[in-house]
Each structure stands twice: as structure tokens, then as C-alpha cells.
Amino acid sequence: MIRGVLARVTWDKIVPVLLLLTLVIGMQLEPRFGRGSTFAFIVQDIGEIMIIAFAMTLVIMTGEIDLSVASTAALASCVLGWAFERGIPIWIAVLLALVTGVLCGAVNGLLVTAFGLPSLAVTIGTLALFRGLCWALLGDEPVASYPESWTRLGSGRFPHTYIPYVAPLLIAGAIGYTVLLHATRTGRWIVAIGQSPEAATFAGIPVARVKLWLFVHCGLLSAVAGVVYTMRFASSRPDAAIGFELLVIAAVLFGGVSIFGGVGTMWGVISAVLFLGALRSLLLLQKVPPNALNIINGALLLASVVVPAVIAAIPRRRRRSSDPGVSQGHPTSNLPSLTS
Amino acid sequence: MTGRLLASREAPVALALVVVVVGTTLVNPRFLSAQGRTDLMVAIAITALMAVGQTFVILMKHVDLSVGSTLGLSAYLAATAVQDQQDGGVLTVLMVGLVVGVAVGVVNGALVAFLRLPALVVTLGTLYVVKGIQAVVVGPRRINADQLPGAVVDFGRDSVLGVPYILWLALLAGVAGAWFLRTVRTGRDLYAVGSNGPAARLVGIPVWRREMFAFVVSGATAGLAGALYLARFGGVDANAGSGYELPVVAACVVGGVAITGGVGTVIGALLGAALLKTIGVSLSALSVPEFWQQAVNGALLLLAIAVDKVIADRRLRQTTEVQEVPA
């Protein structure tokens, strides 16, 4: 009975509960936590992470990874600044930034799919390459002369409400990507590729093409995040969003997506990003030093893999002791999950 | 013998290193002046030492992202251990660094080896945990050179036989690591596990013990690198080591250590670290804006893995051709 329940509890269902608990306990503990301004702060704080996480989830679901997202976001931001400084109308500059993201994604995607290179190594390379181009483009002179009508979009809220302008974008993304991953053919393809690229190939799924487009898409969303970041801080800097790649990946993995691909849900990731944002804001209100939050983030990420592994090990051990002849298999090849 | 040496994966990296050094010196002779040499070698030492340990992990198809945070924490704790001492302290600093590094390595190794968790996730987690611990312990404080014993600061500056002490340490670790991976059975096991994990298990290699070992080695070199960091910069704050992890992996990959496991040598990793750092220093010696350094490093990494792929494909084609003959 208990094992039956345990078998159906997966990590991506635990995360939304953690989110709710944090919100409820947070409001009891800290009156300021329930305020609309805190809500607005959280949403703006997680905006860029959430946008990139949508795309990163899809990439990791196919068993690949993209470490260059933060550099891509920064490059998009720098292209935007560079073009704007040269008198190009800002909406064309934004368009150029998005095209930059697409190109960055295409570079990653082609190196991975056409040349068959490991995405971890490729994107460590492009991480440095794109970041270097940021410096080459802007040097150490940030661009900060953006018109207020645009920067308000990044940092402002709808009049007379606590809803930041970025919120509709996030909500649309949350709904759109949940549907994409869980209710469309493309979504099923992504899961199938992550489960077994060979089987997916034999099932007629264009594996390379799907992966290529996912990298392009990841570049595009990174650029969107880069534009949002630029408007939120009203400046383009070559060192923007440094280290964001690991934050995004940590959030996606914490949301229950397997690093080996094929396992995970979009709502798990969305809850994870919201949970990490809410927890961060709560702890900041409690005067916990921001850098110390890293301990909690890291411990949570470890817990998200350790807890399922430990729970999965309990029935496994029982089975093994009853039948010593059962082979252990090769557990490296699959992530221990509660469902297995 | 000469042919095999030239065909090795390390040869082109070494060649590139020579070309960069000679080319830069021709344009700017000051590049290899006494001061220039020391600066260059000091810059190489820390990344090189961490690349030695990282090689052990990458050979087993794992990765250790926690090294940057480990470096930071060990540098700070080592500094605290000798703070306000009058003299001595070099050995203490190294020992504290080693202990901190081994401790983090044991945690990583235990999680990866016993619980069979993916190394990327585990070490990403410990990256943040260790970084957070460092932030809590250090706070807004900073330990400066005047609070450290003179011997420690000198250790980061002085040379013997024209090579700085801290690079000697990295080279020593490199030679020991290279010897170990080449001739000792445990070292060969790492290649076996990285090439084909299930097969290695079937022939009786204690895979989990080897994984534990590799992470402890990586942690130990990162911890020692923390001691070197302290000596070199004569101080430490809460941001020390932040962002060091990916350049270390990059150095290994440029040096021919395949991220897919089972291929590569410590010498290659050392050369990779040396090449990336030398290019950085050389660009500023050529008065190319240092902004281009990262872009060049990234492009070089992409080139390295592309070349590896071409070579691997060709070798695969050759072996399949040979196999097809008897059939």
C-alpha cells in the first residue's frame, strides 16, 4: 500500500507542494511576505531564469545540455546596446538581439547535430566564445541610455496593480510550454528522444532536426531573457547574467528533470523556479545573507536526486534479498526515480 | 617512437603552445623577460593543478563542477589557520587546503559512487553548498597579505631554478598523476570504466571505489589549488574561486581529455591549461584588447573537440575496415 503510493509520488509532484508550503508558512512567519510588492519582486527576480528554463527543460529532456545560455543572453543584450548606441531604432535593435540569439543557438545546434560533438563540451566552448564577443563588442563601456518608455517594461508594473509587465509573458510561456511538452507530437518526440535516441530514430523521429531546433529555440529564448534583463537593469553590460547558466540548470534539475533526458515535467520546472524565487525572497526578508542562500539552493538540488534514489533503493534491496540471483543491471544508465 | 610521439594527441597542443610563445616573443621580446616568464608561469599553476585532478574524473565520464567553490573555501580556511602568525605556515596552508579538498571530494564521491547519482547534478549541488558555506564563514571580510605570514606570501612569489614554487607543485602533481594513470593498475581501471562501464564492472573492477578515488583526487587538487591561490594573491575574500570550474574543464578538453570518457592524459590536461593561459597572457603582450581572450579560448576549445572527433571517426573507420576483411 505504502509502496504503491510511493511509486506514484514523483519529484515533480513534490515541488509544487514545497512551493505551496513555502507560501503558506512564509505568510505566517513574515507579514511582509504576503504583500503585493513582494509578489512583484519575486516575479521580476525570476523572470529571466524562468524564460531560459522553458527552453533548457526541452534541451535537457532530449539528453543534451546548453551551458552557453547566459553568454547568449549577454551577447543579445550587448548587440541591443551596440545597435541602439549607433542610432538604430530600438525596436530594430531588439530584433537584432533576437536574431543574435537564434544564430548563437544555431551554432550550438549545428556543432552538436551535424558534427556529432558532445553538447557539454560544445557549449562550454561557446560559453566562452559568446562572452568574449560581448567584451569585443562593448569593451568596458556599458550602454545605459535606454528610453524610459522601454526600461519601464522591464522594471515596471501595470498601472494600479502589482502585476509586473513581464508577468503575462511568463504566464503565456508557462501555459504554452506545458502544452507543447505534454500534449503535442513535438513534446512526445522530445520525451522519446530522451528515453532512447536509437529507438526514436527507428520510430521515424527526425532526432537531429528536433535537437537542432531545440538549440536554436534555446538561443532565441536566451536572447529574450537578455532583452528583459537589459530593460530591467536599464543597461547593457558585457558581464551581464554571469553564472546564470548554472542557476537555470540547477532549477530545471531541481524541478525533477533527469539530466539523462526523457524524464521530467514542465510544471515541475515552473514550480521549481517559483519555489526557489519565493524561498529566496522569504529568506532575504528574514535577513539571511544572499550568498548564504547558495547553501539552501545546493542542498535542495542534492535532495532532489538523493531523496528519490534513497526511496527507490528501499524496495530494490528487499527484492534483491529475496532473490539473490537477480542481476543488479547497470544502474549508471538510468537515473533512480520514484517511478522505476 | 618519434612517430608515435608526433601522432599523439598532446603533440599539436604542445606545438600550438610553442608557436604562441615564439610568435609572441618575436613581436614583443618582453613577453619572455624574467618578469614576463614568472607572471606567465604563476598564472598557469592554479588552473594546471586543478586540471590534473579533473582529468581523473573526466576519464570516468564524470565531471566535477565543485572545484571552484572548493578552491575558495580552502583558500579562506587556510588563510584563517595561519592568520597573524609571524613566520612559517606554508606547510599548514597546504595541509589545510588538502584536508578541505579531500573532504569535499569524499562527499562528491560518496553521492556519485554509492547512490549512483549523476556527477553533474551532484557537483553542481556541492558547488552551491560549498560556495554558500564560504560566504557564511567569510562574510564581508577579506584577509589581506599583511595578515598572512611572510613565508606564505613569498611562497606565491619566489622561484627555484627559474620556476615558481607554485608551478613546481602543479608540475609535481602532474607528473605523479601521469605516472599513476599510465602504470598503476588503479589508474588503468579509470580508463576501463570510462570506456565501457558495464564491461569494467563485469571484469571485476570495483567501479564505486574507483569513482570515489577520482573525486577525492579532484577535490584534493582543488583544495591544494586554494592554498596556491592564497599564496599567489596574498589574500582571499568571499568571491575567490567563483567561476573557475568551467575553465578547468575547458583546459582538460583542449588538452585532449574526452568529455565522453576513457580518453586523455594528465600531460595533455597540463598542456591544455598552459595553452589557454598562455594565449591570454600573450594577447595582452600583443596589445590585443584582453576582451578577445575569452572568445579565442572558446574558439580553441571548439576546434579541439572538432579535431578529436575527426580523428576518432577516422580511427573507427579504420578498425571497421580491418574487421570486415575476414568476413
Chai-1 contact restraints between the chains, C-beta under 6 A:
chainA,res_idxA,chainB,res_idxB,connection_type,confidence,min_distance_angstrom,max_distance_angstrom,comment,restraint_id
A,L117,B,I305,contact,1.0,0.0,6.0,A-B,restraint_1
A,L117,B,K309,contact,1.0,0.0,6.0,A-B,restraint_2
A,P118,B,I259,contact,1.0,0.0,6.0,A-B,restraint_3
A,P118,B,T260,contact,1.0,0.0,6.0,A-B,restraint_4
A,L120,B,I259,contact,1.0,0.0,6.0,A-B,restraint_5
A,A121,B,V253,contact,1.0,0.0,6.0,A-B,restraint_6
A,A121,B,I259,contact,1.0,0.0,6.0,A-B,restraint_7
A,A121,B,I305,contact,1.0,0.0,6.0,A-B,restraint_8
A,I124,B,L246,contact,1.0,0.0,6.0,A-B,restraint_9
A,I124,B,V249,contact,1.0,0.0,6.0,A-B,restraint_10
A,I124,B,A250,contact,1.0,0.0,6.0,A-B,restraint_11
A,G125,B,G298,contact,1.0,0.0,6.0,A-B,restraint_12
A,G125,B,L301,contact,1.0,0.0,6.0,A-B,restraint_13
A,G125,B,L302,contact,1.0,0.0,6.0,A-B,restraint_14
A,A128,B,Q294,contact,1.0,0.0,6.0,A-B,restraint_15
A,A128,B,N297,contact,1.0,0.0,6.0,A-B,restraint_16
A,A128,B,G298,contact,1.0,0.0,6.0,A-B,restraint_17
A,L129,B,A295,contact,1.0,0.0,6.0,A-B,restraint_18
A,L129,B,G298,contact,1.0,0.0,6.0,A-B,restraint_19
A,L129,B,A299,contact,1.0,0.0,6.0,A-B,restraint_20
A,R131,B,Q294,contact,1.0,0.0,6.0,A-B,restraint_21
A,G132,B,Q294,contact,1.0,0.0,6.0,A-B,restraint_22
A,G132,B,A295,contact,1.0,0.0,6.0,A-B,restraint_23
A,G132,B,G298,contact,1.0,0.0,6.0,A-B,restraint_24
A,L133,B,A295,contact,1.0,0.0,6.0,A-B,restraint_25
A,W135,B,F291,contact,1.0,0.0,6.0,A-B,restraint_26
A,A136,B,F291,contact,1.0,0.0,6.0,A-B,restraint_27
A,A136,B,W292,contact,1.0,0.0,6.0,A-B,restraint_28
A,A250,B,L124,contact,1.0,0.0,6.0,A-B,restraint_29
A,L253,B,V121,contact,1.0,0.0,6.0,A-B,restraint_30
A,I259,B,P118,contact,1.0,0.0,6.0,A-B,restraint_31
A,I259,B,L120,contact,1.0,0.0,6.0,A-B,restraint_32
A,I259,B,V121,contact,1.0,0.0,6.0,A-B,restraint_33
A,N291,B,A135,contact,1.0,0.0,6.0,A-B,restraint_34
A,A292,B,G132,contact,1.0,0.0,6.0,A-B,restraint_35
A,A292,B,A135,contact,1.0,0.0,6.0,A-B,restraint_36
A,A292,B,V136,contact,1.0,0.0,6.0,A-B,restraint_37
A,N294,B,Y128,contact,1.0,0.0,6.0,A-B,restraint_38
A,N294,B,K131,contact,1.0,0.0,6.0,A-B,restraint_39
A,N294,B,G132,contact,1.0,0.0,6.0,A-B,restraint_40
A,I295,B,V129,contact,1.0,0.0,6.0,A-B,restraint_41
A,I295,B,G132,contact,1.0,0.0,6.0,A-B,restraint_42
A,N297,B,Y128,contact,1.0,0.0,6.0,A-B,restraint_43
A,G298,B,G125,contact,1.0,0.0,6.0,A-B,restraint_44
A,G298,B,Y128,contact,1.0,0.0,6.0,A-B,restraint_45
A,G298,B,V129,contact,1.0,0.0,6.0,A-B,restraint_46
A,A299,B,V129,contact,1.0,0.0,6.0,A-B,restraint_47
A,L301,B,G125,contact,1.0,0.0,6.0,A-B,restraint_48
A,L302,B,G125,contact,1.0,0.0,6.0,A-B,restraint_49
A,V305,B,L117,contact,1.0,0.0,6.0,A-B,restraint_50
A,V305,B,V121,contact,1.0,0.0,6.0,A-B,restraint_51
A,A309,B,L115,contact,1.0,0.0,6.0,A-B,restraint_52
A,A309,B,L117,contact,1.0,0.0,6.0,A-B,restraint_53
A,H330,B,P198,contact,1.0,0.0,6.0,A-B,restraint_54
A,P331,B,R116,contact,1.0,0.0,6.0,A-B,restraint_55
A,T332,B,G197,contact,1.0,0.0,6.0,A-B,restraint_56
